[in-house]
Amino acid sequence: MGCDSKHVCKDRTFFRTLVTVEDGKVLYMGNTSTVDVKEIGQVELVFTCGKTLTLNDVYFVLEVR
């Protein structure tokens, strides 16, 4: 069984774009529970050195701590 990791964020203000998910995506949490993914989007991280990193297909999940 392979490991499939995803970027996840619970703060909507970090997202540049957000699209509603309609295909029933599920996020498997570390404690073996699951949560439905309602939106996926793009997050742009700007570092103090001036470089920018864009993360695509980031899951917006409020239940993440």
PDBQT receptor file of N, H, CA, C and O in Angstrom, charges set to zero:
ATOM      1  N   MET A   1       0.848  -1.175   0.000  1.00  0.00    +0.000 N 
ATOM      2  CA  MET A   1       0.000   0.000   0.000  1.00  0.00    +0.000 C 
ATOM      3  C   MET A   1       0.892   1.235   0.000  1.00  0.00    +0.000 C 
ATOM      4  O   MET A   1       1.789   1.344   0.836  1.00  0.00    +0.000 OA
ATOM      5  N   GLY A   2       0.661   2.172  -0.926  1.00  0.00    +0.000 N 
ATOM      6  H   GLY A   2      -0.068   2.083  -1.605  1.00  0.00    +0.000 HD
ATOM      7  CA  GLY A   2       1.470   3.379  -1.045  1.00  0.00    +0.000 C 
ATOM      8  C   GLY A   2       0.967   4.498  -0.165  1.00  0.00    +0.000 C 
ATOM      9  O   GLY A   2      -0.147   4.449   0.356  1.00  0.00    +0.000 OA
ATOM     10  N   CYS A   3       1.789   5.493  -0.007  1.00  0.00    +0.000 N 
ATOM     11  H   CYS A   3       2.694   5.533  -0.431  1.00  0.00    +0.000 HD
ATOM     12  CA  CYS A   3       1.430   6.664   0.795  1.00  0.00    +0.000 C 
ATOM     13  C   CYS A   3       1.038   7.793  -0.150  1.00  0.00    +0.000 C 
ATOM     14  O   CYS A   3       1.804   8.163  -1.040  1.00  0.00    +0.000 OA
ATOM     15  N   ASP A   4      -0.132   8.325   0.045  1.00  0.00    +0.000 N 
ATOM     16  H   ASP A   4      -0.754   8.025   0.768  1.00  0.00    +0.000 HD
ATOM     17  CA  ASP A   4      -0.628   9.404  -0.799  1.00  0.00    +0.000 C 
ATOM     18  C   ASP A   4      -0.847  10.625   0.086  1.00  0.00    +0.000 C 
ATOM     19  O   ASP A   4      -1.886  10.737   0.737  1.00  0.00    +0.000 OA
ATOM     20  N   SER A   5       0.123  11.545   0.118  1.00  0.00    +0.000 N 
ATOM     21  H   SER A   5       0.967  11.454  -0.411  1.00  0.00    +0.000 HD
ATOM     22  CA  SER A   5      -0.006  12.710   0.985  1.00  0.00    +0.000 C 
ATOM     23  C   SER A   5      -0.597  13.890   0.218  1.00  0.00    +0.000 C 
ATOM     24  O   SER A   5      -0.439  14.002  -0.998  1.00  0.00    +0.000 OA
ATOM     25  N   LYS A   6      -1.271  14.755   0.943  1.00  0.00    +0.000 N 
ATOM     26  H   LYS A   6      -1.399  14.664   1.930  1.00  0.00    +0.000 HD
ATOM     27  CA  LYS A   6      -1.930  15.936   0.374  1.00  0.00    +0.000 C 
ATOM     28  C   LYS A   6      -1.613  17.151   1.228  1.00  0.00    +0.000 C 
ATOM     29  O   LYS A   6      -1.360  17.037   2.427  1.00  0.00    +0.000 OA
ATOM     30  N   HIS A   7      -1.630  18.311   0.596  1.00  0.00    +0.000 N 
ATOM     31  H   HIS A   7      -1.835  18.404  -0.378  1.00  0.00    +0.000 HD
ATOM     32  CA  HIS A   7      -1.538  19.561   1.351  1.00  0.00    +0.000 C 
ATOM     33  C   HIS A   7      -2.940  19.903   1.830  1.00  0.00    +0.000 C 
ATOM     34  O   HIS A   7      -3.910  19.800   1.079  1.00  0.00    +0.000 OA
ATOM     35  N   VAL A   8      -3.033  20.316   3.104  1.00  0.00    +0.000 N 
ATOM     36  H   VAL A   8      -2.245  20.399   3.714  1.00  0.00    +0.000 HD
ATOM     37  CA  VAL A   8      -4.321  20.620   3.717  1.00  0.00    +0.000 C 
ATOM     38  C   VAL A   8      -4.200  21.925   4.475  1.00  0.00    +0.000 C 
ATOM     39  O   VAL A   8      -3.182  22.181   5.117  1.00  0.00    +0.000 OA
ATOM     40  N   CYS A   9      -5.238  22.758   4.405  1.00  0.00    +0.000 N 
ATOM     41  H   CYS A   9      -6.065  22.550   3.883  1.00  0.00    +0.000 HD
ATOM     42  CA  CYS A   9      -5.256  24.029   5.123  1.00  0.00    +0.000 C 
ATOM     43  C   CYS A   9      -6.668  24.276   5.636  1.00  0.00    +0.000 C 
ATOM     44  O   CYS A   9      -7.641  23.992   4.938  1.00  0.00    +0.000 OA
ATOM     45  N   LYS A  10      -6.787  24.808   6.861  1.00  0.00    +0.000 N 
ATOM     46  H   LYS A  10      -5.996  25.039   7.428  1.00  0.00    +0.000 HD
ATOM     47  CA  LYS A  10      -8.104  25.090   7.415  1.00  0.00    +0.000 C 
ATOM     48  C   LYS A  10      -8.432  26.583   7.431  1.00  0.00    +0.000 C 
ATOM     49  O   LYS A  10      -9.508  26.971   7.888  1.00  0.00    +0.000 OA
ATOM     50  N   ASP A  11      -7.537  27.412   6.945  1.00  0.00    +0.000 N 
ATOM     51  H   ASP A  11      -6.663  27.098   6.574  1.00  0.00    +0.000 HD
ATOM     52  CA  ASP A  11      -7.747  28.860   6.934  1.00  0.00    +0.000 C 
ATOM     53  C   ASP A  11      -8.034  29.332   5.510  1.00  0.00    +0.000 C 
ATOM     54  O   ASP A  11      -7.145  29.341   4.659  1.00  0.00    +0.000 OA
ATOM     55  N   ARG A  12      -9.264  29.718   5.265  1.00  0.00    +0.000 N 
ATOM     56  H   ARG A  12      -9.986  29.711   5.957  1.00  0.00    +0.000 HD
ATOM     57  CA  ARG A  12      -9.714  30.124   3.936  1.00  0.00    +0.000 C 
ATOM     58  C   ARG A  12      -8.934  31.337   3.402  1.00  0.00    +0.000 C 
ATOM     59  O   ARG A  12      -8.826  31.505   2.187  1.00  0.00    +0.000 OA
ATOM     60  N   THR A  13      -8.398  32.172   4.276  1.00  0.00    +0.000 N 
ATOM     61  H   THR A  13      -8.486  32.036   5.263  1.00  0.00    +0.000 HD
ATOM     62  CA  THR A  13      -7.707  33.388   3.822  1.00  0.00    +0.000 C 
ATOM     63  C   THR A  13      -6.398  33.095   3.097  1.00  0.00    +0.000 C 
ATOM     64  O   THR A  13      -5.892  33.960   2.381  1.00  0.00    +0.000 OA
ATOM     65  N   PHE A  14      -5.839  31.903   3.262  1.00  0.00    +0.000 N 
ATOM     66  H   PHE A  14      -6.249  31.201   3.843  1.00  0.00    +0.000 HD
ATOM     67  CA  PHE A  14      -4.597  31.548   2.580  1.00  0.00    +0.000 C 
ATOM     68  C   PHE A  14      -4.802  31.171   1.108  1.00  0.00    +0.000 C 
ATOM     69  O   PHE A  14      -3.838  31.115   0.345  1.00  0.00    +0.000 OA
ATOM     70  N   PHE A  15      -6.035  30.917   0.713  1.00  0.00    +0.000 N 
ATOM     71  H   PHE A  15      -6.819  30.963   1.333  1.00  0.00    +0.000 HD
ATOM     72  CA  PHE A  15      -6.315  30.427  -0.633  1.00  0.00    +0.000 C 
ATOM     73  C   PHE A  15      -6.434  31.560  -1.638  1.00  0.00    +0.000 C 
ATOM     74  O   PHE A  15      -7.119  32.553  -1.391  1.00  0.00    +0.000 OA
ATOM     75  N   ARG A  16      -5.758  31.404  -2.780  1.00  0.00    +0.000 N 
ATOM     76  H   ARG A  16      -5.202  30.597  -2.980  1.00  0.00    +0.000 HD
ATOM     77  CA  ARG A  16      -5.909  32.338  -3.906  1.00  0.00    +0.000 C 
ATOM     78  C   ARG A  16      -7.134  31.963  -4.716  1.00  0.00    +0.000 C 
ATOM     79  O   ARG A  16      -7.851  32.833  -5.210  1.00  0.00    +0.000 OA
ATOM     80  N   THR A  17      -7.374  30.658  -4.854  1.00  0.00    +0.000 N 
ATOM     81  H   THR A  17      -6.791  29.952  -4.453  1.00  0.00    +0.000 HD
ATOM     82  CA  THR A  17      -8.542  30.153  -5.569  1.00  0.00    +0.000 C 
ATOM     83  C   THR A  17      -9.156  29.026  -4.752  1.00  0.00    +0.000 C 
ATOM     84  O   THR A  17      -8.458  28.341  -4.005  1.00  0.00    +0.000 OA
ATOM     85  N   LEU A  18     -10.458  28.835  -4.893  1.00  0.00    +0.000 N 
ATOM     86  H   LEU A  18     -11.026  29.392  -5.500  1.00  0.00    +0.000 HD
ATOM     87  CA  LEU A  18     -11.159  27.716  -4.269  1.00  0.00    +0.000 C 
ATOM     88  C   LEU A  18     -12.254  27.247  -5.204  1.00  0.00    +0.000 C 
ATOM     89  O   LEU A  18     -13.017  28.052  -5.739  1.00  0.00    +0.000 OA
ATOM     90  N   VAL A  19     -12.327  25.940  -5.397  1.00  0.00    +0.000 N 
ATOM     91  H   VAL A  19     -11.708  25.286  -4.962  1.00  0.00    +0.000 HD
ATOM     92  CA  VAL A  19     -13.335  25.344  -6.269  1.00  0.00    +0.000 C 
ATOM     93  C   VAL A  19     -14.077  24.284  -5.469  1.00  0.00    +0.000 C 
ATOM     94  O   VAL A  19     -13.451  23.484  -4.772  1.00  0.00    +0.000 OA
ATOM     95  N   THR A  20     -15.387  24.268  -5.559  1.00  0.00    +0.000 N 
ATOM     96  H   THR A  20     -15.895  24.917  -6.124  1.00  0.00    +0.000 HD
ATOM     97  CA  THR A  20     -16.195  23.276  -4.873  1.00  0.00    +0.000 C 
ATOM     98  C   THR A  20     -15.939  21.892  -5.455  1.00  0.00    +0.000 C 
ATOM     99  O   THR A  20     -15.891  21.719  -6.673  1.00  0.00    +0.000 OA
ATOM    100  N   VAL A  21     -15.777  20.911  -4.577  1.00  0.00    +0.000 N 
ATOM    101  H   VAL A  21     -15.816  21.052  -3.587  1.00  0.00    +0.000 HD
ATOM    102  CA  VAL A  21     -15.548  19.524  -4.974  1.00  0.00    +0.000 C 
ATOM    103  C   VAL A  21     -16.899  18.820  -5.031  1.00  0.00    +0.000 C 
ATOM    104  O   VAL A  21     -17.697  18.895  -4.097  1.00  0.00    +0.000 OA
ATOM    105  N   GLU A  22     -17.135  18.141  -6.139  1.00  0.00    +0.000 N 
ATOM    106  H   GLU A  22     -16.487  18.081  -6.898  1.00  0.00    +0.000 HD
ATOM    107  CA  GLU A  22     -18.415  17.458  -6.285  1.00  0.00    +0.000 C 
ATOM    108  C   GLU A  22     -18.264  15.964  -6.522  1.00  0.00    +0.000 C 
ATOM    109  O   GLU A  22     -19.253  15.276  -6.774  1.00  0.00    +0.000 OA
ATOM    110  N   ASP A  23     -17.027  15.446  -6.443  1.00  0.00    +0.000 N 
ATOM    111  H   ASP A  23     -16.223  16.005  -6.238  1.00  0.00    +0.000 HD
ATOM    112  CA  ASP A  23     -16.825  14.029  -6.752  1.00  0.00    +0.000 C 
ATOM    113  C   ASP A  23     -16.622  13.155  -5.522  1.00  0.00    +0.000 C 
ATOM    114  O   ASP A  23     -16.187  12.011  -5.652  1.00  0.00    +0.000 OA
ATOM    115  N   GLY A  24     -16.923  13.662  -4.339  1.00  0.00    +0.000 N 
ATOM    116  H   GLY A  24     -17.276  14.591  -4.233  1.00  0.00    +0.000 HD
ATOM    117  CA  GLY A  24     -16.853  12.844  -3.129  1.00  0.00    +0.000 C 
ATOM    118  C   GLY A  24     -15.461  12.561  -2.616  1.00  0.00    +0.000 C 
ATOM    119  O   GLY A  24     -15.221  11.480  -2.077  1.00  0.00    +0.000 OA
ATOM    120  N   LYS A  25     -14.524  13.500  -2.762  1.00  0.00    +0.000 N 
ATOM    121  H   LYS A  25     -14.719  14.378  -3.199  1.00  0.00    +0.000 HD
ATOM    122  CA  LYS A  25     -13.167  13.302  -2.232  1.00  0.00    +0.000 C 
ATOM    123  C   LYS A  25     -13.217  13.189  -0.708  1.00  0.00    +0.000 C 
ATOM    124  O   LYS A  25     -14.010  13.856  -0.044  1.00  0.00    +0.000 OA
ATOM    125  N   VAL A  26     -12.359  12.336  -0.179  1.00  0.00    +0.000 N 
ATOM    126  H   VAL A  26     -11.715  11.793  -0.718  1.00  0.00    +0.000 HD
ATOM    127  CA  VAL A  26     -12.288  12.107   1.259  1.00  0.00    +0.000 C 
ATOM    128  C   VAL A  26     -10.841  12.243   1.697  1.00  0.00    +0.000 C 
ATOM    129  O   VAL A  26      -9.933  11.776   1.009  1.00  0.00    +0.000 OA
ATOM    130  N   LEU A  27     -10.620  12.885   2.844  1.00  0.00    +0.000 N 
ATOM    131  H   LEU A  27     -11.357  13.264   3.403  1.00  0.00    +0.000 HD
ATOM    132  CA  LEU A  27      -9.293  12.994   3.437  1.00  0.00    +0.000 C 
ATOM    133  C   LEU A  27      -9.212  11.988   4.579  1.00  0.00    +0.000 C 
ATOM    134  O   LEU A  27     -10.042  11.995   5.488  1.00  0.00    +0.000 OA
ATOM    135  N   TYR A  28      -8.202  11.126   4.519  1.00  0.00    +0.000 N 
ATOM    136  H   TYR A  28      -7.528  11.121   3.781  1.00  0.00    +0.000 HD
ATOM    137  CA  TYR A  28      -7.979  10.146   5.579  1.00  0.00    +0.000 C 
ATOM    138  C   TYR A  28      -7.053  10.776   6.605  1.00  0.00    +0.000 C 
ATOM    139  O   TYR A  28      -5.915  11.128   6.297  1.00  0.00    +0.000 OA
ATOM    140  N   MET A  29      -7.549  10.915   7.825  1.00  0.00    +0.000 N 
ATOM    141  H   MET A  29      -8.474  10.629   8.075  1.00  0.00    +0.000 HD
ATOM    142  CA  MET A  29      -6.812  11.579   8.891  1.00  0.00    +0.000 C 
ATOM    143  C   MET A  29      -5.868  10.578   9.577  1.00  0.00    +0.000 C 
ATOM    144  O   MET A  29      -6.039   9.367   9.439  1.00  0.00    +0.000 OA
ATOM    145  N   GLY A  30      -4.882  11.086  10.308  1.00  0.00    +0.000 N 
ATOM    146  H   GLY A  30      -4.744  12.070  10.420  1.00  0.00    +0.000 HD
ATOM    147  CA  GLY A  30      -3.904  10.244  10.983  1.00  0.00    +0.000 C 
ATOM    148  C   GLY A  30      -4.492   9.339  12.051  1.00  0.00    +0.000 C 
ATOM    149  O   GLY A  30      -3.916   8.298  12.365  1.00  0.00    +0.000 OA
ATOM    150  N   ASN A  31      -5.627   9.720  12.612  1.00  0.00    +0.000 N 
ATOM    151  H   ASN A  31      -6.096  10.566  12.357  1.00  0.00    +0.000 HD
ATOM    152  CA  ASN A  31      -6.256   8.912  13.658  1.00  0.00    +0.000 C 
ATOM    153  C   ASN A  31      -7.270   7.917  13.085  1.00  0.00    +0.000 C 
ATOM    154  O   ASN A  31      -8.127   7.426  13.820  1.00  0.00    +0.000 OA
ATOM    155  N   THR A  32      -7.188   7.621  11.814  1.00  0.00    +0.000 N 
ATOM    156  H   THR A  32      -6.492   8.020  11.218  1.00  0.00    +0.000 HD
ATOM    157  CA  THR A  32      -8.027   6.678  11.058  1.00  0.00    +0.000 C 
ATOM    158  C   THR A  32      -9.439   7.176  10.777  1.00  0.00    +0.000 C 
ATOM    159  O   THR A  32     -10.242   6.436  10.208  1.00  0.00    +0.000 OA
ATOM    160  N   SER A  33      -9.765   8.408  11.158  1.00  0.00    +0.000 N 
ATOM    161  H   SER A  33      -9.113   9.009  11.620  1.00  0.00    +0.000 HD
ATOM    162  CA  SER A  33     -11.071   8.958  10.790  1.00  0.00    +0.000 C 
ATOM    163  C   SER A  33     -10.978   9.568   9.394  1.00  0.00    +0.000 C 
ATOM    164  O   SER A  33      -9.885   9.732   8.854  1.00  0.00    +0.000 OA
ATOM    165  N   THR A  34     -12.112   9.897   8.824  1.00  0.00    +0.000 N 
ATOM    166  H   THR A  34     -13.000   9.763   9.263  1.00  0.00    +0.000 HD
ATOM    167  CA  THR A  34     -12.151  10.527   7.509  1.00  0.00    +0.000 C 
ATOM    168  C   THR A  34     -12.999  11.785   7.576  1.00  0.00    +0.000 C 
ATOM    169  O   THR A  34     -13.833  11.945   8.467  1.00  0.00    +0.000 OA
ATOM    170  N   VAL A  35     -12.771  12.678   6.616  1.00  0.00    +0.000 N 
ATOM    171  H   VAL A  35     -12.094  12.548   5.892  1.00  0.00    +0.000 HD
ATOM    172  CA  VAL A  35     -13.577  13.897   6.507  1.00  0.00    +0.000 C 
ATOM    173  C   VAL A  35     -13.777  14.173   5.024  1.00  0.00    +0.000 C 
ATOM    174  O   VAL A  35     -12.865  13.990   4.218  1.00  0.00    +0.000 OA
ATOM    175  N   ASP A  36     -14.971  14.611   4.675  1.00  0.00    +0.000 N 
ATOM    176  H   ASP A  36     -15.712  14.760   5.329  1.00  0.00    +0.000 HD
ATOM    177  CA  ASP A  36     -15.258  14.955   3.283  1.00  0.00    +0.000 C 
ATOM    178  C   ASP A  36     -14.557  16.261   2.912  1.00  0.00    +0.000 C 
ATOM    179  O   ASP A  36     -14.552  17.215   3.689  1.00  0.00    +0.000 OA
ATOM    180  N   VAL A  37     -13.966  16.294   1.719  1.00  0.00    +0.000 N 
ATOM    181  H   VAL A  37     -13.970  15.518   1.087  1.00  0.00    +0.000 HD
ATOM    182  CA  VAL A  37     -13.327  17.503   1.205  1.00  0.00    +0.000 C 
ATOM    183  C   VAL A  37     -14.370  18.264   0.390  1.00  0.00    +0.000 C 
ATOM    184  O   VAL A  37     -14.885  17.745  -0.600  1.00  0.00    +0.000 OA
ATOM    185  N   LYS A  38     -14.676  19.472   0.796  1.00  0.00    +0.000 N 
ATOM    186  H   LYS A  38     -14.257  19.893   1.600  1.00  0.00    +0.000 HD
ATOM    187  CA  LYS A  38     -15.705  20.267   0.135  1.00  0.00    +0.000 C 
ATOM    188  C   LYS A  38     -15.137  21.217  -0.924  1.00  0.00    +0.000 C 
ATOM    189  O   LYS A  38     -15.808  21.532  -1.907  1.00  0.00    +0.000 OA
ATOM    190  N   GLU A  39     -13.879  21.678  -0.712  1.00  0.00    +0.000 N 
ATOM    191  H   GLU A  39     -13.334  21.422   0.087  1.00  0.00    +0.000 HD
ATOM    192  CA  GLU A  39     -13.262  22.625  -1.639  1.00  0.00    +0.000 C 
ATOM    193  C   GLU A  39     -11.773  22.328  -1.797  1.00  0.00    +0.000 C 
ATOM    194  O   GLU A  39     -11.122  21.854  -0.865  1.00  0.00    +0.000 OA
ATOM    195  N   ILE A  40     -11.245  22.611  -2.982  1.00  0.00    +0.000 N 
ATOM    196  H   ILE A  40     -11.774  22.995  -3.738  1.00  0.00    +0.000 HD
ATOM    197  CA  ILE A  40      -9.827  22.456  -3.293  1.00  0.00    +0.000 C 
ATOM    198  C   ILE A  40      -9.367  23.735  -3.985  1.00  0.00    +0.000 C 
ATOM    199  O   ILE A  40     -10.099  24.315  -4.787  1.00  0.00    +0.000 OA
ATOM    200  N   GLY A  41      -8.151  24.167  -3.667  1.00  0.00    +0.000 N 
ATOM    201  H   GLY A  41      -7.556  23.696  -3.016  1.00  0.00    +0.000 HD
ATOM    202  CA  GLY A  41      -7.690  25.404  -4.286  1.00  0.00    +0.000 C 
ATOM    203  C   GLY A  41      -6.183  25.541  -4.313  1.00  0.00    +0.000 C 
ATOM    204  O   GLY A  41      -5.436  24.578  -4.142  1.00  0.00    +0.000 OA
ATOM    205  N   GLN A  42      -5.768  26.771  -4.535  1.00  0.00    +0.000 N 
ATOM    206  H   GLN A  42      -6.375  27.553  -4.674  1.00  0.00    +0.000 HD
ATOM    207  CA  GLN A  42      -4.354  27.105  -4.693  1.00  0.00    +0.000 C 
ATOM    208  C   GLN A  42      -3.935  28.034  -3.560  1.00  0.00    +0.000 C 
ATOM    209  O   GLN A  42      -4.610  29.020  -3.265  1.00  0.00    +0.000 OA
ATOM    210  N   VAL A  43      -2.808  27.700  -2.928  1.00  0.00    +0.000 N 
ATOM    211  H   VAL A  43      -2.260  26.899  -3.167  1.00  0.00    +0.000 HD
ATOM    212  CA  VAL A  43      -2.255  28.502  -1.843  1.00  0.00    +0.000 C 
ATOM    213  C   VAL A  43      -0.884  29.002  -2.281  1.00  0.00    +0.000 C 
ATOM    214  O   VAL A  43      -0.064  28.229  -2.776  1.00  0.00    +0.000 OA
ATOM    215  N   GLU A  44      -0.642  30.286  -2.099  1.00  0.00    +0.000 N 
ATOM    216  H   GLU A  44      -1.308  30.914  -1.697  1.00  0.00    +0.000 HD
ATOM    217  CA  GLU A  44       0.648  30.872  -2.460  1.00  0.00    +0.000 C 
ATOM    218  C   GLU A  44       1.365  31.289  -1.182  1.00  0.00    +0.000 C 
ATOM    219  O   GLU A  44       0.849  32.092  -0.405  1.00  0.00    +0.000 OA
ATOM    220  N   LEU A  45       2.558  30.739  -0.970  1.00  0.00    +0.000 N 
ATOM    221  H   LEU A  45       2.977  30.086  -1.601  1.00  0.00    +0.000 HD
ATOM    222  CA  LEU A  45       3.375  31.071   0.192  1.00  0.00    +0.000 C 
ATOM    223  C   LEU A  45       4.481  32.023  -0.238  1.00  0.00    +0.000 C 
ATOM    224  O   LEU A  45       5.243  31.725  -1.158  1.00  0.00    +0.000 OA
ATOM    225  N   VAL A  46       4.566  33.166   0.428  1.00  0.00    +0.000 N 
ATOM    226  H   VAL A  46       3.947  33.408   1.175  1.00  0.00    +0.000 HD
ATOM    227  CA  VAL A  46       5.592  34.162   0.119  1.00  0.00    +0.000 C 
ATOM    228  C   VAL A  46       6.576  34.187   1.286  1.00  0.00    +0.000 C 
ATOM    229  O   VAL A  46       6.195  34.450   2.426  1.00  0.00    +0.000 OA
ATOM    230  N   PHE A  47       7.839  33.910   0.989  1.00  0.00    +0.000 N 
ATOM    231  H   PHE A  47       8.148  33.696   0.063  1.00  0.00    +0.000 HD
ATOM    232  CA  PHE A  47       8.869  33.850   2.014  1.00  0.00    +0.000 C 
ATOM    233  C   PHE A  47       9.537  35.201   2.196  1.00  0.00    +0.000 C 
ATOM    234  O   PHE A  47       9.477  36.053   1.309  1.00  0.00    +0.000 OA
ATOM    235  N   THR A  48      10.174  35.399   3.344  1.00  0.00    +0.000 N 
ATOM    236  H   THR A  48      10.223  34.707   4.064  1.00  0.00    +0.000 HD
ATOM    237  CA  THR A  48      10.836  36.666   3.640  1.00  0.00    +0.000 C 
ATOM    238  C   THR A  48      11.978  36.962   2.674  1.00  0.00    +0.000 C 
ATOM    239  O   THR A  48      12.349  38.124   2.504  1.00  0.00    +0.000 OA
ATOM    240  N   CYS A  49      12.541  35.940   2.041  1.00  0.00    +0.000 N 
ATOM    241  H   CYS A  49      12.240  34.996   2.180  1.00  0.00    +0.000 HD
ATOM    242  CA  CYS A  49      13.625  36.142   1.075  1.00  0.00    +0.000 C 
ATOM    243  C   CYS A  49      13.089  36.641  -0.279  1.00  0.00    +0.000 C 
ATOM    244  O   CYS A  49      13.863  36.966  -1.179  1.00  0.00    +0.000 OA
ATOM    245  N   GLY A  50      11.754  36.696  -0.406  1.00  0.00    +0.000 N 
ATOM    246  H   GLY A  50      11.125  36.432   0.325  1.00  0.00    +0.000 HD
ATOM    247  CA  GLY A  50      11.158  37.174  -1.641  1.00  0.00    +0.000 C 
ATOM    248  C   GLY A  50      10.696  36.070  -2.581  1.00  0.00    +0.000 C 
ATOM    249  O   GLY A  50       9.992  36.342  -3.553  1.00  0.00    +0.000 OA
ATOM    250  N   LYS A  51      11.076  34.848  -2.308  1.00  0.00    +0.000 N 
ATOM    251  H   LYS A  51      11.648  34.628  -1.518  1.00  0.00    +0.000 HD
ATOM    252  CA  LYS A  51      10.651  33.719  -3.144  1.00  0.00    +0.000 C 
ATOM    253  C   LYS A  51       9.197  33.368  -2.850  1.00  0.00    +0.000 C 
ATOM    254  O   LYS A  51       8.697  33.578  -1.745  1.00  0.00    +0.000 OA
ATOM    255  N   THR A  52       8.532  32.826  -3.876  1.00  0.00    +0.000 N 
ATOM    256  H   THR A  52       8.938  32.656  -4.774  1.00  0.00    +0.000 HD
ATOM    257  CA  THR A  52       7.139  32.418  -3.754  1.00  0.00    +0.000 C 
ATOM    258  C   THR A  52       7.002  30.942  -4.120  1.00  0.00    +0.000 C 
ATOM    259  O   THR A  52       7.588  30.472  -5.095  1.00  0.00    +0.000 OA
ATOM    260  N   LEU A  53       6.233  30.236  -3.333  1.00  0.00    +0.000 N 
ATOM    261  H   LEU A  53       5.757  30.618  -2.540  1.00  0.00    +0.000 HD
ATOM    262  CA  LEU A  53       5.941  28.831  -3.593  1.00  0.00    +0.000 C 
ATOM    263  C   LEU A  53       4.427  28.692  -3.744  1.00  0.00    +0.000 C 
ATOM    264  O   LEU A  53       3.672  29.087  -2.856  1.00  0.00    +0.000 OA
ATOM    265  N   THR A  54       3.993  28.135  -4.860  1.00  0.00    +0.000 N 
ATOM    266  H   THR A  54       4.606  27.814  -5.581  1.00  0.00    +0.000 HD
ATOM    267  CA  THR A  54       2.571  27.935  -5.103  1.00  0.00    +0.000 C 
ATOM    268  C   THR A  54       2.228  26.457  -4.930  1.00  0.00    +0.000 C 
ATOM    269  O   THR A  54       2.817  25.592  -5.580  1.00  0.00    +0.000 OA
ATOM    270  N   LEU A  55       1.278  26.181  -4.054  1.00  0.00    +0.000 N 
ATOM    271  H   LEU A  55       0.800  26.883  -3.526  1.00  0.00    +0.000 HD
ATOM    272  CA  LEU A  55       0.799  24.824  -3.820  1.00  0.00    +0.000 C 
ATOM    273  C   LEU A  55      -0.547  24.671  -4.525  1.00  0.00    +0.000 C 
ATOM    274  O   LEU A  55      -1.467  25.457  -4.300  1.00  0.00    +0.000 OA
ATOM    275  N   ASN A  56      -0.652  23.663  -5.373  1.00  0.00    +0.000 N 
ATOM    276  H   ASN A  56       0.095  23.025  -5.556  1.00  0.00    +0.000 HD
ATOM    277  CA  ASN A  56      -1.892  23.403  -6.106  1.00  0.00    +0.000 C 
ATOM    278  C   ASN A  56      -2.644  22.240  -5.474  1.00  0.00    +0.000 C 
ATOM    279  O   ASN A  56      -2.055  21.402  -4.791  1.00  0.00    +0.000 OA
ATOM    280  N   ASP A  57      -3.936  22.199  -5.707  1.00  0.00    +0.000 N 
ATOM    281  H   ASP A  57      -4.414  22.880  -6.262  1.00  0.00    +0.000 HD
ATOM    282  CA  ASP A  57      -4.793  21.109  -5.228  1.00  0.00    +0.000 C 
ATOM    283  C   ASP A  57      -4.726  20.945  -3.710  1.00  0.00    +0.000 C 
ATOM    284  O   ASP A  57      -4.684  19.822  -3.207  1.00  0.00    +0.000 OA
ATOM    285  N   VAL A  58      -4.717  22.059  -2.983  1.00  0.00    +0.000 N 
ATOM    286  H   VAL A  58      -4.751  22.971  -3.392  1.00  0.00    +0.000 HD
ATOM    287  CA  VAL A  58      -4.709  22.045  -1.525  1.00  0.00    +0.000 C 
ATOM    288  C   VAL A  58      -6.147  21.848  -1.045  1.00  0.00    +0.000 C 
ATOM    289  O   VAL A  58      -7.067  22.519  -1.512  1.00  0.00    +0.000 OA
ATOM    290  N   TYR A  59      -6.322  20.921  -0.110  1.00  0.00    +0.000 N 
ATOM    291  H   TYR A  59      -5.575  20.376   0.270  1.00  0.00    +0.000 HD
ATOM    292  CA  TYR A  59      -7.650  20.647   0.436  1.00  0.00    +0.000 C 
ATOM    293  C   TYR A  59      -7.992  21.689   1.498  1.00  0.00    +0.000 C 
ATOM    294  O   TYR A  59      -7.185  21.961   2.387  1.00  0.00    +0.000 OA
ATOM    295  N   PHE A  60      -9.177  22.268   1.404  1.00  0.00    +0.000 N 
ATOM    296  H   PHE A  60      -9.832  22.047   0.681  1.00  0.00    +0.000 HD
ATOM    297  CA  PHE A  60      -9.703  23.161   2.449  1.00  0.00    +0.000 C 
ATOM    298  C   PHE A  60     -10.552  22.291   3.373  1.00  0.00    +0.000 C 
ATOM    299  O   PHE A  60     -11.627  21.829   2.991  1.00  0.00    +0.000 OA
ATOM    300  N   VAL A  61     -10.054  22.069   4.601  1.00  0.00    +0.000 N 
ATOM    301  H   VAL A  61      -9.180  22.444   4.911  1.00  0.00    +0.000 HD
ATOM    302  CA  VAL A  61     -10.718  21.196   5.561  1.00  0.00    +0.000 C 
ATOM    303  C   VAL A  61     -10.704  21.863   6.934  1.00  0.00    +0.000 C 
ATOM    304  O   VAL A  61      -9.643  22.018   7.538  1.00  0.00    +0.000 OA
ATOM    305  N   LEU A  62     -11.872  22.254   7.426  1.00  0.00    +0.000 N 
ATOM    306  H   LEU A  62     -12.734  22.127   6.935  1.00  0.00    +0.000 HD
ATOM    307  CA  LEU A  62     -11.962  22.939   8.724  1.00  0.00    +0.000 C 
ATOM    308  C   LEU A  62     -11.613  22.029   9.892  1.00  0.00    +0.000 C 
ATOM    309  O   LEU A  62     -11.164  22.508  10.933  1.00  0.00    +0.000 OA
ATOM    310  N   GLU A  63     -11.809  20.731   9.737  1.00  0.00    +0.000 N 
ATOM    311  H   GLU A  63     -12.174  20.341   8.891  1.00  0.00    +0.000 HD
ATOM    312  CA  GLU A  63     -11.620  19.798  10.843  1.00  0.00    +0.000 C 
ATOM    313  C   GLU A  63     -10.164  19.516  11.176  1.00  0.00    +0.000 C 
ATOM    314  O   GLU A  63      -9.895  18.829  12.162  1.00  0.00    +0.000 OA
ATOM    315  N   VAL A  64      -9.223  20.014  10.402  1.00  0.00    +0.000 N 
ATOM    316  H   VAL A  64      -9.441  20.572   9.601  1.00  0.00    +0.000 HD
ATOM    317  CA  VAL A  64      -7.799  19.798  10.664  1.00  0.00    +0.000 C 
ATOM    318  C   VAL A  64      -7.359  20.709  11.808  1.00  0.00    +0.000 C 
ATOM    319  O   VAL A  64      -7.742  21.877  11.865  1.00  0.00    +0.000 OA
ATOM    320  N   ARG A  65      -6.549  20.163  12.721  1.00  0.00    +0.000 N 
ATOM    321  H   ARG A  65      -6.237  19.214  12.675  1.00  0.00    +0.000 HD
ATOM    322  CA  ARG A  65      -6.047  20.976  13.832  1.00  0.00    +0.000 C 
ATOM    323  C   ARG A  65      -4.673  21.495  13.536  1.00  0.00    +0.000 C 
ATOM    324  O   ARG A  65      -4.089  22.200  14.359  1.00  0.00    +0.000 OA
TER     325      ARG A  65
